[in-house]
Amino acid sequence: MASLQTLRDRRDALEDAISSGVLSISVDGQTTTFASIAERVAVLNRINSEIAACTGQANKRPVVATINIGGGV
């Protein structure tokens, strides 16, 4: 497993790439190119899980609620 700082650097670079639409990131001289936004998000989730494991924190998942107002069942 990578060091905590390396994981944080990767996460930051990946978040920047996602927000700007860039397909490639470079961290510590290593460049990675992603095929899609879904792939970038999946890797970001995995990195966040690894960071949570390194820091002893539970991996908090967002809770999403849906509400159907009117119009049937």
Buried (B, 14 or more C-beta within 10 A) or exposed (E): EBEEEBBBBBBEBBBEBBEEEBEEBEBEEEEBEBEEEEEBEEBBEEBBEBBBBBEEEEEEEEEEEEEEEEEEE
